[in-house]
């Protein structure tokens, strides 16, 4: 973690629980939407395993990128902070 995290005031605990609940519910909802939308596409692509693999890889990578780098930080659940210099050297065993 970054040692300079004092720039943000702590949020109330009920708000934190609510935001984490929204994060988990949105993750589960996205999984169900993915199953309902991608399953028929994957069935159509069954005769073409290479194309099916590429589709699945691109779809999952895109979803995880948007979710982990966009949606969860937008909720304020965590921040992506670059660790460089001495902090990085101390973090690596």
C-alpha distances in whole Angstrom, upper triangle without the diagonal:
4,6,9,8,12,14,14,16,16,18,21,20,23,22,19,21,23,21,19,23,24,21,23,26,26,24,28,30,29,29,33,34,33,35,38,38,37,39,42,41,40,43,45,43,44,47,44,42,40,40,39,36,35,35,33,30,30,30,27,25,26,25,22,21,22,21,17,17,19,20,17,15,19,19,15,14,11,10,10,8,10,8,11,14,13,9,10,13,11,9,13,15
4,5,6,10,11,12,15,15,18,21,21,24,23,20,23,25,22,21,25,25,23,25,28,28,27,30,32,31,32,35,36,35,37,40,39,39,41,44,43,42,46,47,45,46,49,46,44,42,42,41,38,37,37,35,32,32,32,29,27,27,27,24,22,23,22,19,18,20,21,18,16,19,19,16,15,12,10,10,7,9,7,10,12,12,8,10,13,12,11,14,17
4,6,8,11,12,14,15,18,21,22,25,24,21,24,26,24,23,27,28,26,28,31,30,30,33,35,34,35,38,39,38,41,43,43,42,45,48,46,46,49,51,49,50,53,50,47,46,45,44,42,40,41,39,36,36,36,33,31,31,30,27,26,27,26,22,21,23,24,21,19,21,22,18,18,15,13,14,11,12,10,12,13,12,9,12,14,13,12,16,18
4,6,7,10,12,14,17,20,21,24,23,21,24,26,23,23,27,27,25,28,31,30,30,33,35,34,35,38,39,38,41,43,43,42,45,48,47,46,50,51,49,51,53,51,48,47,46,45,42,41,41,39,37,36,36,33,31,31,30,28,26,26,25,22,21,22,23,21,18,20,20,17,17,14,12,13,11,12,12,13,15,14,12,15,17,16,16,19,22
4,6,7,9,10,13,17,18,21,19,17,20,22,19,20,23,24,22,25,27,27,27,30,32,31,32,36,36,36,38,41,40,40,43,46,44,44,48,49,48,49,52,49,47,46,45,43,41,40,39,37,35,34,34,32,30,29,28,26,24,24,23,20,19,20,21,18,15,17,17,13,14,11,10,12,10,13,13,15,17,17,14,16,19,18,17,20,23
4,5,7,9,12,16,17,21,19,17,21,22,20,21,25,25,24,27,29,29,29,32,34,33,35,38,38,38,41,43,43,43,45,48,47,47,51,52,51,52,55,53,50,49,48,47,44,43,43,41,39,38,37,35,33,32,31,29,27,27,26,23,22,23,23,20,17,19,19,15,16,14,13,15,14,16,16,19,20,20,17,20,22,21,20,24,26
4,7,10,12,16,18,21,19,17,21,22,20,21,25,24,23,26,29,28,29,32,33,32,34,37,37,37,40,42,42,42,45,47,46,46,50,51,50,51,54,52,50,48,47,46,44,42,41,40,38,37,36,34,32,31,30,28,26,26,25,22,21,21,21,19,16,17,17,14,15,14,12,15,13,16,17,19,21,21,18,21,24,23,22,26,28
4,6,9,12,15,17,15,14,18,18,16,18,21,21,20,23,26,25,26,29,30,30,32,34,34,35,38,39,39,40,42,45,44,44,48,49,48,50,53,50,48,47,46,44,42,41,40,38,36,35,34,32,31,30,28,26,25,24,22,20,19,19,19,17,14,15,14,11,12,12,11,14,14,17,18,21,23,23,20,22,26,24,23,26,29
4,6,10,12,15,13,13,16,17,16,18,21,21,21,24,26,26,27,29,30,31,33,35,35,36,39,40,41,41,44,46,46,46,49,51,50,51,55,53,50,49,48,46,45,43,42,40,39,38,36,34,33,32,30,28,27,26,24,23,22,21,21,18,16,16,15,12,13,13,14,17,17,20,21,24,26,26,23,25,28,27,25,29,31
4,7,9,12,10,10,13,15,14,15,18,19,19,21,23,24,25,27,28,29,31,33,34,35,37,39,39,40,42,45,44,45,48,49,49,50,53,51,49,48,47,45,43,43,41,39,38,37,35,33,32,31,29,27,27,26,23,22,22,21,20,17,16,16,14,11,12,12,14,17,18,21,22,25,27,27,23,25,28,26,25,28,30
4,6,9,7,7,10,11,11,13,15,16,16,19,20,21,22,25,26,27,29,31,31,32,35,36,37,38,40,43,43,43,46,47,47,48,52,50,48,47,46,44,42,42,40,38,37,36,34,32,31,30,28,26,26,24,22,21,21,20,18,16,15,15,12,10,11,12,14,18,19,23,24,27,30,30,26,28,31,29,27,30,32
4,6,5,7,9,10,11,13,15,16,17,19,20,21,23,25,26,27,29,31,32,33,35,37,37,38,40,43,43,44,46,48,48,49,53,51,49,49,48,45,44,43,42,39,38,38,36,33,33,32,30,28,28,26,24,23,24,23,20,18,17,17,14,13,13,15,18,21,23,26,27,31,33,33,29,31,34,32,30,33,35
4,5,5,6,9,10,11,12,14,15,17,18,20,21,23,24,26,27,29,30,32,33,35,36,37,39,42,42,42,44,47,46,47,51,50,47,47,46,44,42,42,40,38,37,37,34,32,32,31,29,27,27,26,23,22,23,23,20,17,18,18,14,13,12,15,18,21,23,26,27,31,33,33,29,30,33,31,29,32,33
4,5,5,6,9,10,10,12,14,15,16,18,20,21,22,24,26,27,28,30,32,33,34,35,37,40,40,41,43,45,45,46,50,49,47,47,45,43,42,42,40,37,37,36,34,32,32,31,28,27,27,26,23,22,24,23,20,17,18,18,14,14,13,16,19,23,25,29,30,33,36,36,32,33,36,34,32,35,36
4,5,5,6,9,10,10,12,14,15,16,18,20,21,22,24,26,27,28,30,31,32,34,35,38,39,39,42,43,43,45,48,47,45,45,43,41,40,39,37,35,35,34,31,29,30,28,25,24,25,23,20,20,21,19,17,14,15,14,11,11,10,14,17,20,22,26,28,31,34,34,31,32,35,33,31,33,35
4,5,5,6,9,10,11,12,14,15,17,19,20,21,23,25,26,27,29,30,31,32,34,37,37,37,40,42,42,43,46,45,43,43,41,39,38,37,35,33,32,32,30,27,27,26,24,22,22,21,18,17,19,18,15,12,13,13,10,9,8,11,14,18,20,23,25,28,31,31,27,28,31,30,27,30,32
4,6,5,6,9,10,11,12,14,15,17,18,20,21,23,24,26,27,29,30,31,32,35,36,36,38,41,41,42,45,44,42,42,41,38,37,37,35,32,32,32,29,27,27,27,24,22,23,22,18,18,20,19,16,13,15,15,12,12,10,13,17,20,22,26,27,31,34,34,30,30,34,32,29,31,33
4,6,5,6,9,10,10,12,14,15,16,18,20,21,22,24,26,27,28,29,31,34,34,35,37,39,39,41,44,43,41,41,40,37,36,36,34,31,31,31,28,26,27,26,22,21,23,21,17,18,20,18,15,13,15,14,10,11,10,14,17,21,23,27,29,32,36,36,32,32,36,34,31,34,35
4,5,5,6,9,10,10,12,14,15,16,18,20,21,22,24,26,26,28,30,32,33,33,36,37,37,39,42,41,39,39,37,35,34,33,31,29,29,28,25,23,24,23,19,18,19,17,14,14,16,14,11,9,11,10,7,8,7,11,14,17,20,24,25,29,32,33,29,29,33,32,29,31,33
4,5,5,6,9,10,11,12,14,15,17,19,20,21,23,25,26,26,28,31,31,31,34,36,36,37,40,39,37,37,36,33,32,32,30,27,27,27,24,22,22,22,18,17,18,17,13,13,15,15,12,9,11,12,8,9,7,10,14,17,20,23,25,28,32,32,28,28,31,30,27,29,31
4,5,5,6,8,10,11,12,14,15,17,18,20,21,23,24,25,27,29,30,30,33,35,35,36,40,39,37,37,36,33,32,32,30,27,27,27,24,22,23,22,19,18,20,18,15,15,18,17,13,11,14,14,11,13,11,14,17,20,23,27,28,32,35,35,32,32,35,33,30,32,34
4,6,5,6,8,10,10,12,14,15,16,18,20,21,22,23,25,28,28,29,31,33,33,35,38,37,35,36,34,31,31,30,28,26,26,25,22,20,21,20,17,16,18,16,12,14,16,14,10,9,12,12,9,11,10,14,17,19,23,26,28,32,35,36,32,32,35,34,31,33,35
4,6,5,6,9,10,11,12,15,15,16,19,20,21,22,24,26,27,27,30,31,31,33,36,35,33,33,31,29,28,27,25,23,23,22,20,17,18,17,14,13,15,13,9,10,13,12,8,7,10,10,8,10,8,11,14,16,20,23,25,29,32,33,29,29,32,31,28,29,32
4,5,5,6,9,10,11,13,14,15,17,19,20,21,22,25,26,25,28,30,30,31,35,34,32,32,31,28,27,27,25,22,22,22,20,17,18,18,14,14,16,15,11,12,15,14,11,10,13,14,11,14,11,14,17,19,22,25,27,30,34,34,31,30,33,32,29,30,32
4,5,5,6,9,10,11,12,14,15,17,18,19,21,24,25,25,27,29,30,30,34,33,32,32,31,28,27,28,25,22,23,23,20,18,20,19,15,15,17,16,12,14,17,16,12,12,15,15,13,16,14,17,20,22,25,28,30,34,37,38,34,33,37,36,32,34,35
4,5,5,6,9,10,10,12,14,15,16,17,19,22,22,23,25,27,27,29,32,31,30,30,28,26,25,25,22,20,21,20,17,15,17,16,12,12,15,12,9,12,14,13,9,10,13,13,11,14,13,16,18,20,24,26,29,32,36,37,33,32,36,35,32,33,35
4,5,5,6,9,10,10,12,14,15,16,17,21,21,21,23,26,25,26,30,29,27,27,26,23,22,22,20,17,18,18,15,13,14,14,10,10,13,11,8,10,13,13,10,10,14,14,13,15,14,16,18,19,23,25,27,31,34,35,32,30,34,33,30,30,32
4,5,5,6,9,10,11,13,14,15,16,19,20,20,22,25,25,26,29,29,27,28,26,23,23,23,21,18,19,19,16,14,17,16,12,13,16,15,12,14,17,16,14,14,17,18,16,19,17,19,22,23,26,29,31,34,37,38,35,34,37,36,32,33,35
4,5,5,6,9,10,11,12,14,15,18,19,19,21,23,24,25,29,28,27,28,26,23,23,23,20,18,20,19,16,15,17,16,12,14,16,14,12,15,18,16,13,14,18,17,16,19,18,20,23,24,28,30,32,36,39,40,37,36,39,39,35,36,38
4,5,5,6,9,10,10,11,13,16,16,17,19,21,21,23,26,26,24,25,23,20,20,20,17,15,16,16,12,11,14,12,9,10,13,11,10,13,15,14,12,13,17,16,16,19,18,20,22,22,26,28,30,34,37,39,35,34,37,37,33,34,36
4,5,5,6,9,10,10,11,15,15,15,17,20,20,21,24,24,22,23,21,18,18,19,16,13,15,15,12,10,13,13,10,11,14,13,11,14,17,17,14,15,19,19,19,21,20,21,23,23,27,29,31,34,38,39,36,34,37,37,33,34,35
4,5,5,6,9,10,10,13,15,15,16,19,20,21,24,24,23,24,22,19,20,20,17,15,17,18,14,13,17,16,13,14,18,16,15,18,20,19,17,18,22,22,21,24,22,24,26,27,31,33,35,38,42,43,40,38,41,41,37,37,39
4,5,5,6,8,10,12,13,14,16,17,18,20,23,23,22,23,21,18,19,19,16,14,17,16,12,12,16,14,11,14,17,15,14,17,20,18,16,18,21,21,21,24,23,25,26,27,30,32,35,38,42,43,40,38,41,42,38,38,40
4,5,5,5,8,10,10,11,13,15,16,17,21,20,19,20,18,15,15,16,12,10,13,13,9,9,13,12,9,12,15,14,13,16,19,18,16,18,21,21,21,24,23,24,26,26,29,31,33,36,40,41,38,36,39,40,36,36,38
4,6,5,5,9,10,10,11,14,15,15,19,19,18,20,18,14,15,17,14,11,14,15,12,11,15,15,13,15,18,17,16,19,22,21,20,21,25,25,24,27,26,27,29,29,32,34,36,39,42,44,41,39,42,42,38,38,40
4,6,6,7,10,11,12,14,15,16,20,20,20,21,19,16,18,19,15,14,17,17,14,14,18,17,15,17,20,19,18,22,24,23,21,23,26,26,26,29,28,29,31,31,35,36,39,42,45,47,44,42,45,45,41,41,43
4,6,6,7,9,11,12,13,15,18,18,18,19,17,14,16,16,12,12,15,14,11,13,16,15,13,16,19,17,17,21,23,22,20,23,26,25,25,29,28,29,30,30,34,35,38,41,44,46,43,41,44,45,41,41,43
4,6,5,6,9,10,10,12,16,15,15,16,13,10,12,13,9,8,12,12,9,10,14,13,12,15,17,17,17,20,22,22,21,23,26,26,26,29,28,29,30,29,33,34,36,39,43,44,42,39,42,43,39,39,41
4,5,5,6,9,10,11,14,15,14,16,14,11,13,14,11,10,14,15,12,13,16,17,15,18,20,20,20,23,25,25,24,25,29,29,29,32,30,31,33,32,36,37,39,42,45,47,44,41,44,45,41,41,42
4,5,5,6,9,10,13,14,14,17,14,11,14,15,12,12,16,16,14,16,19,19,18,21,23,23,23,26,28,27,26,28,31,31,31,34,33,34,36,35,39,40,42,44,48,50,47,45,47,48,44,44,46
4,5,5,6,9,12,11,12,14,11,8,12,12,9,10,13,13,11,14,17,16,16,19,21,21,22,24,26,26,25,28,30,30,31,34,33,34,34,33,37,38,40,42,46,48,45,43,45,46,43,42,44
4,5,5,6,10,9,9,11,9,6,9,11,8,8,12,13,11,13,16,16,16,19,21,21,22,24,26,26,26,28,30,31,32,34,33,33,34,33,36,37,39,41,45,47,44,41,44,45,41,40,42
4,5,5,9,10,10,13,12,9,12,14,12,12,15,17,15,17,20,20,20,22,25,25,25,28,30,30,29,31,34,34,35,37,36,37,38,37,40,41,43,45,48,50,48,45,47,48,45,44,45
4,6,7,9,10,13,11,9,12,14,12,13,16,17,16,18,21,21,21,24,25,26,27,29,31,31,30,32,35,35,36,39,38,38,39,38,41,42,44,46,49,51,49,46,49,50,46,45,47
4,6,5,7,9,7,5,9,10,9,10,13,14,14,16,18,19,20,22,24,25,26,28,29,29,30,32,34,35,36,38,37,37,38,36,39,40,42,44,47,49,47,44,46,47,44,43,44
4,5,6,9,9,7,10,12,11,12,15,16,16,18,20,21,22,24,26,27,27,29,31,32,32,33,36,37,37,40,38,39,39,38,41,41,43,45,48,50,48,45,47,48,44,43,44
4,6,9,9,9,11,13,13,14,17,18,19,20,23,24,25,26,28,30,30,32,34,34,35,36,39,40,41,43,42,42,42,40,43,43,45,47,50,52,50,47,49,50,47,45,46
4,6,6,6,9,10,11,12,14,16,16,18,20,21,22,24,26,27,28,30,31,32,33,34,37,37,39,41,40,39,40,38,41,40,42,44,47,49,47,44,46,47,44,42,44
4,6,5,6,9,10,10,12,14,15,16,18,20,21,22,24,26,27,28,29,31,31,33,35,36,37,39,38,37,38,36,38,38,40,41,44,46,44,41,43,44,41,39,41
4,5,5,6,9,10,11,12,14,16,16,18,20,21,22,24,26,27,28,29,30,32,34,35,36,38,37,36,36,34,36,36,37,39,42,44,42,39,41,42,39,37,39
4,5,5,6,9,10,11,12,14,15,16,18,20,21,22,24,26,26,27,28,30,32,33,35,36,36,35,35,33,36,35,37,39,42,44,42,39,41,43,40,38,40
4,5,5,6,9,10,11,12,14,15,16,18,20,21,22,24,25,26,27,28,31,31,33,35,34,33,34,32,35,35,37,39,42,44,42,39,41,42,39,37,39
4,5,5,6,9,10,11,12,14,15,16,18,20,21,22,23,25,26,27,29,30,32,33,32,31,32,30,32,32,34,36,39,40,38,35,37,39,35,34,36
4,6,5,6,8,10,10,12,14,15,16,18,20,21,22,23,24,26,28,29,30,32,31,30,30,28,31,30,32,34,37,39,37,34,36,38,35,33,35
4,5,5,6,9,10,11,12,14,15,17,18,20,21,21,22,24,26,27,28,31,30,29,29,28,31,31,33,35,38,40,38,35,38,39,36,35,37
4,6,5,6,8,10,11,12,14,15,16,18,19,20,21,22,25,26,27,29,27,27,28,26,29,29,31,34,37,39,36,34,36,37,34,33,35
4,6,5,6,8,10,11,12,14,15,16,18,19,20,21,23,25,26,28,26,26,26,24,26,26,28,30,33,35,33,30,33,34,31,30,32
4,6,5,6,9,10,10,12,14,15,16,17,18,20,22,23,25,26,25,25,25,23,25,26,28,30,33,35,33,30,33,35,31,30,33
4,6,5,6,9,10,11,12,14,15,16,16,18,20,21,22,25,24,24,24,22,26,26,29,31,34,37,34,32,34,36,32,32,34
4,5,5,6,8,10,10,12,14,15,15,16,19,20,21,23,21,21,22,20,24,24,26,29,32,34,32,29,32,33,29,29,31
4,6,5,6,9,10,10,12,13,14,16,17,19,20,22,21,20,20,18,21,21,23,26,29,31,29,26,29,30,27,26,29
4,6,5,6,8,10,10,11,12,14,16,17,19,20,20,19,19,18,21,22,24,27,30,32,30,28,31,32,29,28,31
4,5,5,6,8,10,10,10,12,14,15,16,19,18,18,18,17,21,22,25,27,31,33,30,28,31,32,29,29,31
4,6,5,6,8,9,10,11,13,14,15,17,16,15,16,15,18,19,22,24,28,30,27,25,28,28,25,25,28
4,5,5,6,7,9,10,11,13,15,16,16,15,14,13,16,17,20,22,26,28,25,23,26,27,24,24,27
4,6,6,5,6,9,10,11,13,14,14,14,14,13,17,18,21,24,28,30,27,26,29,30,27,27,30
4,6,6,5,6,9,10,11,13,12,12,13,13,17,19,21,24,28,30,27,25,29,29,26,26,29
4,6,6,6,7,10,11,12,10,10,10,10,13,15,18,21,25,26,23,21,25,25,22,23,25
4,6,7,6,8,11,11,11,10,9,8,11,13,16,19,23,25,22,21,24,25,22,23,26
4,6,6,6,9,10,11,11,10,10,14,16,19,22,26,28,25,24,28,28,25,26,30
4,6,5,6,9,9,10,11,12,16,18,21,25,28,30,27,26,30,30,27,28,31
4,5,5,7,6,7,9,10,14,17,19,23,26,28,24,24,27,27,24,26,28
4,5,5,6,5,6,8,11,14,17,20,24,25,22,22,25,25,22,24,27
4,5,8,9,9,11,14,17,20,23,27,28,25,25,29,29,26,28,31
4,6,8,10,13,16,19,22,25,29,30,26,26,30,29,27,29,32
4,5,7,10,13,17,19,22,26,27,23,24,27,26,24,26,29
4,7,10,13,17,18,22,25,26,22,22,26,25,22,24,27
4,7,9,13,15,18,22,22,19,19,22,21,19,21,24
4,6,10,12,15,19,20,17,17,20,20,18,20,23
4,7,9,13,16,18,15,14,18,18,16,18,21
4,6,10,13,14,12,12,15,16,14,16,20
4,6,10,12,10,9,13,14,12,14,18
4,7,9,6,6,9,10,9,11,15
4,6,6,5,8,10,10,11,15
4,6,6,6,9,10,11,15
4,5,5,6,9,10,13
4,5,5,6,9,12
4,5,5,6,10
4,6,6,8
4,6,7
4,6
4
